[in-house]
Amino acid sequence: MAVELKRYRFTRSDYHRMAQTGILSPDARVELIDGEIIEMSPIGRRHMAAVDRANRVFTRGVGDEAIVRVQGSIALADHAEPEPDLAIFRYRDDFCGMTEATEEAVLLIVEVADTSEWYDRTTKAPLYARFGIPELWIADLNRDFVTRYTEPTPDGYATTQVFRRGESLTPIAFPDLAVNVTDILG
């Protein structure tokens, strides 16, 4: 007789209680994806530098029109709280301090992939699309390009474009901002 094993899916509330009680240490590099607590890759120097470069580009480029958040969480329903490398949110006076940032606030997510490209592409991209995040960029440090995902559907992003060094991308939410691939990749 076959026994079907059931997985327990943690809620965001469970996840936060684990952090508050010390089950998850304060320096644990984890995120909640579809009810599972996933250990994130360590952040290397190249990765940090690319995140810093992207932060600089977007902070300057969007100015006071939006909030640029580095490695902060996004509350997606009850079973997901990813921590993208960079998220651009609609501007709010409270800077998402009074209530959590949710998918409605997100204009663009940028993930920097040094060792995480497969995970970002096959796990996080479909998650972001399912929640209607309008645009995702994955900066692949090893293959030296940025992939842009747009037109989210419940099954993933309908449109994917690859941009290489010397080319520029323009975020949907900021049509006057041209971001050169090299400005992110270095």
Backbone as a printed PyTorch tensor [residue, N CA C, xyz], in Angstrom:
tensor([[[  0.8400,  -1.1800,   0.0000],
         [  0.0000,   0.0000,   0.0000],
         [  0.8900,   1.2490,   0.0000]],

        [[  0.6870,   2.1050,  -0.9670],
         [  1.4660,   3.3320,  -1.0790],
         [  0.9120,   4.3850,  -0.1270]],

        [[  1.8040,   5.0630,   0.5260],
         [  1.4150,   6.1240,   1.4350],
         [  1.8420,   7.4460,   0.8160]],

        [[  0.9000,   8.3500,   0.7200],
         [  1.2260,   9.6640,   0.1770],
         [  1.7500,  10.5450,   1.3030]],

        [[  2.9610,  11.0310,   1.1320],
         [  3.5430,  11.9170,   2.1240],
         [  3.0520,  13.3340,   1.8720]],

        [[  2.6570,  13.9920,   2.9270],
         [  2.2020,  15.3690,   2.8070],
         [  3.2640,  16.2800,   3.3930]],

        [[  3.4830,  17.3660,   2.7170],
         [  4.4260,  18.3630,   3.2100],
         [  3.6580,  19.4030,   4.0080]],

        [[  4.2840,  19.8760,   5.0520],
         [  3.7160,  20.9780,   5.7980],
         [  4.2070,  22.2640,   5.1510]],

        [[  3.2980,  23.1080,   4.7680],
         [  3.6540,  24.3950,   4.1810],
         [  3.5910,  25.4590,   5.2650]],

        [[  4.7210,  26.1010,   5.5160],
         [  4.7590,  27.1710,   6.4990],
         [  4.0400,  28.4030,   5.9630]],

        [[  3.3930,  29.1160,   6.8510],
         [  2.7970,  30.3940,   6.4960],
         [  3.8020,  31.4990,   6.7800]],

        [[  3.5190,  32.6760,   6.3180],
         [  4.3820,  33.8140,   6.6280],
         [  4.3810,  34.0710,   8.1340]],

        [[  3.2580,  33.8310,   8.7830],
         [  3.1710,  33.9980,  10.2320],
         [  4.0850,  32.9900,  10.9440]],

        [[  4.0600,  31.7240,  10.4980],
         [  4.9660,  30.7040,  11.0540],
         [  6.4170,  31.1450,  10.8930]],

        [[  6.7280,  31.5880,   9.7110],
         [  8.0810,  32.0000,   9.3400],
         [  8.5810,  33.1180,  10.2650]],

        [[  7.7280,  34.1100,  10.4980],
         [  8.1150,  35.2250,  11.3590],
         [  8.2420,  34.7810,  12.8200]],

        [[  7.3750,  33.8830,  13.2690],
         [  7.4810,  33.3690,  14.6370],
         [  8.7800,  32.5890,  14.8190]],

        [[  9.1870,  31.8350,  13.8020],
         [ 10.4560,  31.1010,  13.8920],
         [ 11.6350,  32.0520,  14.0610]],

        [[ 11.5740,  33.1910,  13.3820],
         [ 12.6360,  34.1840,  13.5140],
         [ 12.5830,  34.8410,  14.8970]],

        [[ 11.3830,  35.1660,  15.3700],
         [ 11.2360,  35.8230,  16.6750],
         [ 11.6780,  34.9300,  17.8340]],

        [[ 11.4430,  33.6330,  17.7240],
         [ 11.7900,  32.7190,  18.8170],
         [ 13.2060,  32.1770,  18.7200]],

        [[ 13.9090,  32.5040,  17.6410],
         [ 15.2930,  32.0750,  17.5020],
         [ 15.4800,  30.7610,  16.7650]],

        [[ 14.3960,  30.1540,  16.2830],
         [ 14.5360,  28.9330,  15.4760],
         [ 15.3220,  29.2610,  14.2120]],

        [[ 15.0330,  30.4100,  13.6390],
         [ 15.8350,  30.9250,  12.5250],
         [ 16.7270,  32.0160,  13.1140]],

        [[ 18.0150,  31.8650,  12.9760],
         [ 18.9260,  32.8500,  13.5570],
         [ 18.8010,  34.1740,  12.8090]],

        [[ 19.1220,  35.2740,  13.4800],
         [ 18.9910,  36.5970,  12.8540],
         [ 19.8170,  36.7510,  11.5770]],

        [[ 20.9190,  36.0240,  11.4720],
         [ 21.7520,  36.1460,  10.2760],
         [ 21.5010,  35.0360,   9.2570]],

        [[ 20.4290,  34.2600,   9.4540],
         [ 20.1000,  33.1960,   8.4920],
         [ 19.7240,  33.8200,   7.1520]],

        [[ 20.3060,  33.3020,   6.0920],
         [ 19.9880,  33.7880,   4.7390],
         [ 18.9510,  32.8380,   4.1470]],

        [[ 17.6880,  33.0980,   4.4840],
         [ 16.5940,  32.2560,   4.0250],
         [ 15.4610,  33.1170,   3.5000]],

        [[ 14.5910,  32.4780,   2.7260],
         [ 13.3760,  33.1420,   2.2710],
         [ 12.2730,  32.0930,   2.1940]],

        [[ 11.0430,  32.5330,   2.2570],
         [  9.8970,  31.6400,   2.2150],
         [  9.3460,  31.6210,   0.7920]],

        [[  9.3780,  30.4340,   0.1720],
         [  8.9110,  30.2710,  -1.2030],
         [  7.9000,  29.1290,  -1.2290]],

        [[  6.6690,  29.4500,  -1.5700],
         [  5.6000,  28.4410,  -1.6420],
         [  5.5370,  27.5760,  -0.3850]],

        [[  5.6810,  28.2050,   0.7810],
         [  5.5480,  27.5030,   2.0420],
         [  6.7880,  26.7710,   2.5110]],

        [[  7.8560,  26.8040,   1.7400],
         [  9.1050,  26.1410,   2.1290],
         [ 10.1590,  27.1900,   2.4530]],

        [[ 10.9390,  26.9150,   3.4720],
         [ 12.0220,  27.8200,   3.8370],
         [ 13.2510,  27.3940,   3.0450]],

        [[ 13.7070,  28.2930,   2.2020],
         [ 14.7980,  28.0090,   1.2740],
         [ 16.0410,  28.7920,   1.7070]],

        [[ 17.1570,  28.0760,   1.8210],
         [ 18.4180,  28.7390,   2.1340],
         [ 18.9270,  29.4360,   0.8790]],

        [[ 19.2770,  30.6870,   1.0300],
         [ 19.7660,  31.4640,  -0.0960],
         [ 21.2760,  31.3010,  -0.2410]],

        [[ 21.7460,  31.4850,  -1.4580],
         [ 23.1840,  31.4030,  -1.7250],
         [ 23.9170,  32.5100,  -0.9770]],

        [[ 25.1540,  32.2440,  -0.5620],
         [ 25.9530,  33.3110,   0.0490],
         [ 26.1800,  34.4260,  -0.9600]],

        [[ 26.3380,  35.6140,  -0.4460],
         [ 26.5620,  36.7640,  -1.3250],
         [ 28.0660,  36.9720,  -1.4780]],

        [[ 28.5340,  36.8140,  -2.6990],
         [ 29.9460,  37.0350,  -2.9910],
         [ 30.2110,  38.4840,  -3.3750]],

        [[ 31.4810,  38.7990,  -3.5460],
         [ 31.8710,  40.1800,  -3.8820],
         [ 31.2810,  40.6550,  -5.2020]],

        [[ 31.3480,  39.7790,  -6.2410],
         [ 30.7940,  40.1810,  -7.5560],
         [ 29.3030,  40.4470,  -7.4480]],

        [[ 28.6330,  39.6050,  -6.7030],
         [ 27.1920,  39.7570,  -6.5130],
         [ 26.8800,  41.0800,  -5.7960]],

        [[ 27.5920,  41.3280,  -4.6890],
         [ 27.3760,  42.5750,  -3.9330],
         [ 27.6310,  43.7980,  -4.7950]],

        [[ 28.6860,  43.7380,  -5.5740],
         [ 29.0280,  44.8770,  -6.4210],
         [ 27.9390,  45.1360,  -7.4650]],

        [[ 27.4130,  44.0720,  -8.0600],
         [ 26.3450,  44.2340,  -9.0580],
         [ 25.0770,  44.7890,  -8.4130]],

        [[ 24.7460,  44.3230,  -7.2200],
         [ 23.5780,  44.8570,  -6.5060],
         [ 23.8030,  46.3350,  -6.1920]],

        [[ 24.9900,  46.6740,  -5.7300],
         [ 25.3000,  48.0740,  -5.4290],
         [ 25.2200,  48.9500,  -6.6750]],

        [[ 25.7260,  48.4220,  -7.7920],
         [ 25.6580,  49.1930,  -9.0420],
         [ 24.1980,  49.4050,  -9.4560]],

        [[ 23.3980,  48.3430,  -9.3950],
         [ 21.9800,  48.4580,  -9.7640],
         [ 21.2620,  49.4260,  -8.8300]],

        [[ 21.5760,  49.3480,  -7.5560],
         [ 20.9770,  50.2640,  -6.5870],
         [ 21.2960,  51.7170,  -6.9500]],

        [[ 22.5310,  51.9600,  -7.2850],
         [ 22.9560,  53.3170,  -7.6540],
         [ 22.2050,  53.8060,  -8.8970]],

        [[ 22.1450,  52.9510,  -9.9180],
         [ 21.4610,  53.3130, -11.1650],
         [ 20.0000,  53.6550, -10.9060]],

        [[ 19.3200,  52.7820, -10.1500],
         [ 17.8880,  52.9990,  -9.9400],
         [ 17.5950,  54.1180,  -8.9560]],

        [[ 18.3980,  54.2520,  -7.9270],
         [ 18.1710,  55.3410,  -6.9710],
         [ 18.3020,  56.6870,  -7.6750]],

        [[ 19.3220,  56.8200,  -8.5010],
         [ 19.4870,  58.0580,  -9.2750],
         [ 18.3900,  58.2100, -10.3200]],

        [[ 18.0660,  57.0950, -10.9800],
         [ 17.1400,  57.1450, -12.1080],
         [ 15.6940,  57.4000, -11.7430]],

        [[ 15.2340,  56.8570, -10.6230],
         [ 13.8280,  57.0440, -10.2570],
         [ 13.6390,  58.1950,  -9.2790]],

        [[ 14.7180,  58.6120,  -8.6520],
         [ 14.6400,  59.7500,  -7.7390],
         [ 13.5700,  59.5700,  -6.6880]],

        [[ 12.6820,  60.5550,  -6.5800],
         [ 11.6140,  60.5260,  -5.5850],
         [ 10.3340,  59.8830,  -6.1070]],

        [[ 10.3780,  59.3150,  -7.3010],
         [  9.1740,  58.7240,  -7.8880],
         [  8.8710,  57.3160,  -7.3640]],

        [[  9.8470,  56.6660,  -6.7510],
         [  9.6570,  55.2850,  -6.3090],
         [ 10.5880,  55.0010,  -5.1370]],

        [[ 10.4130,  53.8230,  -4.5570],
         [ 11.2690,  53.3570,  -3.4720],
         [ 12.1480,  52.2410,  -4.0250]],

        [[ 13.4410,  52.3600,  -3.8140],
         [ 14.3870,  51.3220,  -4.2320],
         [ 14.8190,  50.5900,  -2.9650]],

        [[ 14.5360,  49.2940,  -2.9090],
         [ 14.8680,  48.5120,  -1.7170],
         [ 15.8410,  47.4020,  -2.0860]],

        [[ 16.9170,  47.3150,  -1.3180],
         [ 17.9300,  46.2840,  -1.5210],
         [ 17.6940,  45.1350,  -0.5470]],

        [[ 17.5700,  43.9280,  -1.0970],
         [ 17.4610,  42.6820,  -0.3450],
         [ 16.4780,  42.7680,   0.8170]],

        [[ 15.2890,  43.2710,   0.4850],
         [ 14.1890,  43.3210,   1.4480],
         [ 13.0850,  42.3860,   0.9920]],

        [[ 12.2330,  42.0140,   1.9020],
         [ 11.2080,  41.0240,   1.5800],
         [  9.9620,  41.6460,   0.9600]],

        [[  9.2360,  40.7820,   0.2560],
         [  7.9450,  41.1320,  -0.3320],
         [  6.9490,  40.0820,   0.1470]],

        [[  5.8270,  40.5270,   0.6900],
         [  4.7930,  39.6180,   1.1760],
         [  3.9030,  39.1940,   0.0140]],

        [[  3.9940,  37.9300,  -0.3590],
         [  3.1760,  37.3950,  -1.4500],
         [  2.2270,  36.3470,  -0.8790]],

        [[  0.9800,  36.7360,  -0.6760],
         [ -0.0510,  35.8640,  -0.1180],
         [  0.4110,  35.3210,   1.2300]],

        [[ -0.0490,  34.1210,   1.5770],
         [  0.2260,  33.6020,   2.9060],
         [  1.4280,  32.6680,   2.9780]],

        [[  1.9560,  32.2170,   1.8280],
         [  3.0210,  31.2090,   1.8490],
         [  4.2970,  31.6290,   1.1320]],

        [[  4.4680,  32.9130,   0.8730],
         [  5.6850,  33.3270,   0.1750],
         [  6.1460,  34.7000,   0.6570]],

        [[  7.4420,  34.7800,   0.8940],
         [  8.0760,  36.0390,   1.2470],
         [  9.5050,  36.0380,   0.7040]],

        [[  9.6130,  36.2090,  -0.6200],
         [ 10.9560,  36.2300,  -1.2150],
         [ 11.6930,  37.5170,  -0.8510]],

        [[ 13.0040,  37.4560,  -0.9960],
         [ 13.8550,  38.6210,  -0.7590],
         [ 14.6850,  38.8920,  -2.0090]],

        [[ 14.1030,  39.6070,  -2.9610],
         [ 14.8640,  39.8990,  -4.1810],
         [ 16.0640,  40.7910,  -3.8890]],

        [[ 17.0340,  40.7310,  -4.7770],
         [ 18.2190,  41.5640,  -4.5960],
         [ 17.8710,  43.0460,  -4.6380]],

        [[ 16.9500,  43.4030,  -5.5190],
         [ 16.5380,  44.7970,  -5.6440],
         [ 15.0670,  44.8180,  -6.0410]],

        [[ 14.2910,  45.6440,  -5.3800],
         [ 12.8840,  45.8150,  -5.7430],
         [ 12.5950,  47.3010,  -5.8430]],

        [[ 11.8690,  47.6610,  -6.8750],
         [ 11.4400,  49.0410,  -7.0580],
         [  9.9380,  49.0630,  -6.7660]],

        [[  9.5530,  49.8470,  -5.7510],
         [  8.1620,  49.9350,  -5.3250],
         [  7.5470,  51.2730,  -5.7090]],

        [[  6.2310,  51.2670,  -5.8580],
         [  5.5000,  52.5270,  -5.9800],
         [  5.8200,  53.3530,  -4.7380]],

        [[  5.9290,  54.6490,  -4.9240],
         [  6.2600,  55.5010,  -3.7870],
         [  5.1250,  55.5010,  -2.7720]],

        [[  5.4850,  55.3940,  -1.5090],
         [  4.5490,  55.5460,  -0.3920],
         [  5.2300,  56.4010,   0.6590]],

        [[  4.4740,  57.2910,   1.2640],
         [  5.0370,  58.1760,   2.2870],
         [  5.6600,  57.4120,   3.4510]],

        [[  5.1050,  56.2470,   3.7840],
         [  5.6240,  55.4780,   4.9250],
         [  6.7620,  54.5360,   4.5280]],

        [[  7.1420,  54.5330,   3.2500],
         [  8.2140,  53.6690,   2.7500],
         [  7.9770,  52.2070,   3.1260]],

        [[  6.7100,  51.8010,   3.1010],
         [  6.3000,  50.4230,   3.4240],
         [  6.6530,  50.0780,   4.8680]],

        [[  6.6980,  51.0620,   5.7400],
         [  7.0280,  50.8350,   7.1300],
         [  5.8230,  50.5120,   7.9900]],

        [[  4.6430,  50.9340,   7.5790],
         [  3.4350,  50.6810,   8.3690],
         [  2.7580,  49.3750,   7.9610]],

        [[  2.8100,  49.0690,   6.6970],
         [  2.2700,  47.8000,   6.1920],
         [  3.3000,  47.1930,   5.2590]],

        [[  3.2100,  45.8940,   5.0810],
         [  4.2040,  45.1850,   4.2810],
         [  4.1090,  45.5570,   2.8030]],

        [[  5.2290,  45.4390,   2.1420],
         [  5.2530,  45.6000,   0.6950],
         [  4.6700,  44.3240,   0.0860]],

        [[  3.6950,  44.4730,  -0.7660],
         [  3.0760,  43.3300,  -1.4310],
         [  3.2220,  43.4910,  -2.9340]],

        [[  2.7210,  42.5090,  -3.6750],
         [  2.8570,  42.5310,  -5.1290],
         [  2.2620,  43.7860,  -5.7610]],

        [[  1.2270,  44.3680,  -5.1480],
         [  0.6190,  45.5800,  -5.7150],
         [  1.5950,  46.7520,  -5.7380]],

        [[  2.5520,  46.7530,  -4.8310],
         [  3.5060,  47.8530,  -4.7350],
         [  4.6790,  47.7160,  -5.7050]],

        [[  4.9270,  46.4980,  -6.1980],
         [  6.1420,  46.2400,  -6.9650],
         [  6.0120,  46.6970,  -8.4160]],

        [[  6.9900,  47.4720,  -8.8520],
         [  7.0750,  47.8990, -10.2530],
         [  8.0830,  47.0570, -11.0220]],

        [[  9.1770,  46.6780, -10.3530],
         [ 10.2640,  45.9410, -11.0000],
         [ 11.0630,  45.2080,  -9.9400]],

        [[ 11.4710,  43.9960, -10.2640],
         [ 12.4010,  43.2490,  -9.4190],
         [ 13.6540,  42.9670, -10.2380]],

        [[ 14.8140,  43.1220,  -9.5910],
         [ 16.0950,  42.7640, -10.2020],
         [ 16.7400,  41.7080,  -9.3250]],

        [[ 17.0250,  40.5530,  -9.9050],
         [ 17.7670,  39.4950,  -9.2280],
         [ 19.1460,  39.4330,  -9.8660]],

        [[ 20.1760,  39.3750,  -9.0440],
         [ 21.5460,  39.2400,  -9.5280],
         [ 21.9480,  37.7880,  -9.3180]],

        [[ 22.3690,  37.1410, -10.3870],
         [ 22.6890,  35.7110, -10.3280],
         [ 24.1690,  35.4750, -10.5740]],

        [[ 24.8220,  35.0180,  -9.5270],
         [ 26.2050,  34.5660,  -9.6460],
         [ 26.1770,  33.0370,  -9.5930]],

        [[ 25.6090,  32.4950,  -8.5200],
         [ 25.4460,  31.0450,  -8.3930],
         [ 23.9730,  30.6430,  -8.4120]],

        [[ 23.0570,  31.6090,  -8.5090],
         [ 21.6290,  31.3350,  -8.3390],
         [ 20.8030,  31.4550,  -9.6160]],

        [[ 21.4180,  31.5030, -10.7670],
         [ 20.6680,  31.7630, -12.0080],
         [ 19.5520,  30.7470, -12.2250]],

        [[ 19.8430,  29.4680, -12.0590],
         [ 18.8330,  28.4370, -12.2890],
         [ 17.6620,  28.6120, -11.3300]],

        [[ 17.9430,  28.8310, -10.0630],
         [ 16.9140,  29.0420,  -9.0430],
         [ 16.0970,  30.2960,  -9.3430]],

        [[ 16.7660,  31.3820,  -9.6780],
         [ 16.0550,  32.6240,  -9.9960],
         [ 15.1340,  32.4320, -11.1990]],

        [[ 15.6230,  31.7300, -12.1980],
         [ 14.8620,  31.5400, -13.4370],
         [ 13.7250,  30.5290, -13.2790]],

        [[ 13.9820,  29.4120, -12.5740],
         [ 12.9850,  28.3320, -12.5410],
         [ 12.0740,  28.3470, -11.3170]],

        [[ 12.4700,  29.0470, -10.2670],
         [ 11.6520,  29.0940,  -9.0510],
         [ 11.1000,  30.4950,  -8.8030]],

        [[ 11.9760,  31.4780,  -8.7610],
         [ 11.5150,  32.8160,  -8.4040],
         [ 10.7650,  33.5070,  -9.5440]],

        [[ 11.2330,  33.3730, -10.7710],
         [ 10.5330,  34.0140, -11.8950],
         [  9.0830,  33.5370, -12.0020]],

        [[  8.8090,  32.2190, -11.9700],
         [  7.3990,  31.7890, -12.0200],
         [  6.5770,  32.3000, -10.8340]],

        [[  7.1980,  32.3780,  -9.6550],
         [  6.5100,  32.9030,  -8.4790],
         [  6.1280,  34.3600,  -8.7050]],

        [[  7.0810,  35.1550,  -9.1450],
         [  6.8040,  36.5700,  -9.4000],
         [  5.7170,  36.7310, -10.4670]],

        [[  5.7770,  35.9320, -11.5080],
         [  4.7630,  36.0130, -12.5720],
         [  3.3830,  35.6560, -12.0380]],

        [[  3.3020,  34.6020, -11.2410],
         [  2.0190,  34.1770, -10.6660],
         [  1.3630,  35.2920,  -9.8670]],

        [[  2.1730,  36.1140,  -9.2310],
         [  1.6330,  37.2050,  -8.4260],
         [  1.5350,  38.5160,  -9.2100]],

        [[  1.7610,  38.4620, -10.5040],
         [  1.5500,  39.6280, -11.3530],
         [  2.6070,  40.7080, -11.2660]],

        [[  3.8110,  40.3600, -10.8090],
         [  4.8980,  41.3480, -10.7970],
         [  5.1590,  41.7150, -12.2580]],

        [[  5.0000,  42.9870, -12.6310],
         [  5.0080,  43.3440, -14.0500],
         [  6.3270,  43.1440, -14.7930]],

        [[  7.4390,  43.1810, -14.0450],
         [  8.7270,  43.1020, -14.7380],
         [  9.7850,  42.5360, -13.8020]],

        [[ 10.6100,  41.6510, -14.3530],
         [ 11.7220,  41.0400, -13.6330],
         [ 12.9490,  41.0930, -14.5230]],

        [[ 14.0800,  41.4720, -13.9350],
         [ 15.3610,  41.4000, -14.6320],
         [ 16.2370,  40.4270, -13.8540]],

        [[ 16.8850,  39.5100, -14.5660],
         [ 17.8910,  38.6490, -13.9470],
         [ 19.2290,  38.9760, -14.5900]],

        [[ 20.1260,  39.5300, -13.7790],
         [ 21.4730,  39.8760, -14.2490],
         [ 22.3580,  38.6610, -14.0300]],

        [[ 22.7220,  37.9880, -15.0950],
         [ 23.5230,  36.7670, -15.0290],
         [ 24.9980,  37.1450, -15.1290]],

        [[ 25.6840,  37.0920, -14.0000],
         [ 27.0840,  37.5140, -13.9550],
         [ 28.0160,  36.5540, -14.6810]],

        [[ 27.6340,  35.2960, -14.7840],
         [ 28.4970,  34.3080, -15.4270],
         [ 28.3640,  34.3100, -16.9450]],

        [[ 27.1750,  34.5740, -17.4360],
         [ 26.9760,  34.5880, -18.8860],
         [ 26.9630,  36.0040, -19.4450]],

        [[ 27.1180,  36.9880, -18.5510],
         [ 27.3580,  38.3650, -18.9630],
         [ 26.1890,  38.9900, -19.7310]],

        [[ 24.9730,  38.7880, -19.2460],
         [ 23.8170,  39.4530, -19.8460],
         [ 22.7040,  39.6090, -18.8200]],

        [[ 21.7120,  40.4170, -19.1860],
         [ 20.5280,  40.6220, -18.3590],
         [ 19.3260,  40.1090, -19.1410]],

        [[ 18.5190,  39.2780, -18.4900],
         [ 17.2910,  38.7920, -19.1030],
         [ 16.1320,  39.5680, -18.5060]],

        [[ 15.2990,  40.0670, -19.3800],
         [ 14.1280,  40.8530, -18.9600],
         [ 12.8790,  40.0180, -19.1890]],

        [[ 12.0590,  39.8970, -18.1460],
         [ 10.8040,  39.1510, -18.2000],
         [  9.6440,  40.1330, -18.0300]],

        [[  8.6760,  40.0670, -18.9380],
         [  7.4980,  40.9380, -18.8500],
         [  6.2470,  40.1240, -19.1900]],

        [[  5.1160,  40.7410, -19.0390],
         [  3.8080,  40.1340, -19.3090],
         [  3.5760,  38.8900, -18.4500]],

        [[  3.4030,  39.1000, -17.1440],
         [  3.2010,  37.9680, -16.2450],
         [  1.8710,  37.2540, -16.4880]],

        [[  1.9070,  35.9330, -16.3760],
         [  0.7130,  35.0980, -16.4630],
         [  0.7810,  34.1000, -15.3020]],

        [[ -0.2900,  33.3770, -15.0260],
         [ -0.2270,  32.3580, -13.9630],
         [  0.7940,  31.2540, -14.2520]],

        [[  1.1980,  31.1140, -15.5160],
         [  2.1460,  30.0620, -15.9040],
         [  3.5720,  30.5620, -16.1160]],

        [[  3.8250,  31.8200, -15.8690],
         [  5.1580,  32.3760, -16.0790],
         [  5.0660,  33.6590, -16.8910]],

        [[  6.1990,  34.1870, -17.2430],
         [  6.2320,  35.4150, -18.0450],
         [  6.0930,  35.0630, -19.5120]],

        [[  5.2610,  35.8320, -20.2200],
         [  5.0070,  35.5580, -21.6350],
         [  6.1430,  36.0500, -22.5320]],

        [[  6.8330,  37.0920, -22.0920],
         [  7.8880,  37.6700, -22.9290],
         [  9.2150,  37.6700, -22.1870]],

        [[ 10.2490,  37.2110, -22.8930],
         [ 11.6080,  37.1780, -22.3580],
         [ 12.5350,  37.7910, -23.3990]],

        [[ 13.3900,  38.7110, -22.9570],
         [ 14.3670,  39.3310, -23.8560],
         [ 15.7390,  39.3070, -23.1790]],

        [[ 16.7770,  39.0950, -23.9670],
         [ 18.1430,  39.0840, -23.4540],
         [ 18.8540,  40.3480, -23.9340]],

        [[ 19.5340,  41.0180, -23.0060],
         [ 20.2780,  42.2360, -23.3100],
         [ 21.7330,  42.0290, -22.9220]],

        [[ 22.6230,  42.3880, -23.8340],
         [ 24.0600,  42.1880, -23.6220],
         [ 24.7640,  43.5260, -23.3980]],

        [[ 26.0270,  43.4360, -23.0370],
         [ 26.8230,  44.6550, -22.8320],
         [ 26.6940,  45.5860, -24.0390]],

        [[ 26.6140,  46.8650, -23.7590],
         [ 26.4590,  47.8560, -24.8130],
         [ 25.0020,  48.1380, -25.1460]],

        [[ 24.0930,  47.2870, -24.6890],
         [ 22.6630,  47.4980, -24.9150],
         [ 22.0370,  48.0940, -23.6580]],

        [[ 20.8800,  48.7170, -23.8460],
         [ 20.1700,  49.3290, -22.7260],
         [ 18.7710,  48.7540, -22.5970]],

        [[ 18.2800,  48.7570, -21.3700],
         [ 16.9130,  48.3390, -21.0690],
         [ 16.1670,  49.5440, -20.5120]],

        [[ 14.8930,  49.6070, -20.7800],
         [ 14.0620,  50.6620, -20.2290],
         [ 12.9470,  50.0200, -19.4160]],

        [[ 12.8960,  50.2790, -18.1150],
         [ 11.8300,  49.6960, -17.3030],
         [ 10.4540,  50.1820, -17.7680]],

        [[  9.4930,  49.2990, -17.7420],
         [  8.1280,  49.6450, -18.1560],
         [  7.6120,  50.8390, -17.3570]],

        [[  7.8510,  50.8340, -16.0600],
         [  7.3280,  51.8920, -15.1890],
         [  8.0580,  53.2210, -15.3370]],

        [[  9.2350,  53.1930, -15.9710],
         [ 10.0410,  54.4120, -16.1090],
         [ 10.5380,  54.5360, -17.5440]],

        [[  9.6660,  54.9100, -18.4560],
         [ 10.0220,  54.9300, -19.8820],
         [ 11.1250,  55.9180, -20.2570]],

        [[ 11.4500,  56.8410, -19.3690],
         [ 12.5160,  57.7990, -19.6560],
         [ 13.8650,  57.3660, -19.0930]],

        [[ 13.9090,  56.1850, -18.4500],
         [ 15.1440,  55.7040, -17.8410],
         [ 15.7420,  54.5780, -18.6840]],

        [[ 16.8860,  54.8450, -19.2750],
         [ 17.6010,  53.8150, -20.0330],
         [ 18.7470,  53.3040, -19.1610]],

        [[ 18.7540,  51.9900, -18.9160],
         [ 19.7790,  51.3760, -18.0670],
         [ 20.6940,  50.5340, -18.9470]],

        [[ 21.9630,  50.9120, -19.0060],
         [ 22.9240,  50.1650, -19.7930],
         [ 23.2950,  48.8880, -19.0290]],

        [[ 23.3320,  47.7750, -19.7330],
         [ 23.6680,  46.4790, -19.1290],
         [ 24.9840,  46.5570, -18.3680]],

        [[ 25.9570,  47.2360, -18.9230],
         [ 27.2660,  47.3530, -18.3020],
         [ 27.1880,  48.0870, -16.9620]],

        [[ 26.2050,  48.9910, -16.8250],
         [ 26.0480,  49.7000, -15.5560],
         [ 25.6400,  48.7770, -14.4190]],

        [[ 25.0710,  47.6220, -14.7360],
         [ 24.7240,  46.6270, -13.7190],
         [ 25.8300,  45.5740, -13.5970]],

        [[ 26.2590,  45.0490, -14.7330],
         [ 27.2490,  43.9670, -14.7110],
         [ 28.6470,  44.4440, -14.3040]],

        [[ 28.9390,  45.7130, -14.5820],
         [ 30.2610,  46.2480, -14.2490],
         [ 31.2570,  46.0150, -15.3460]]])
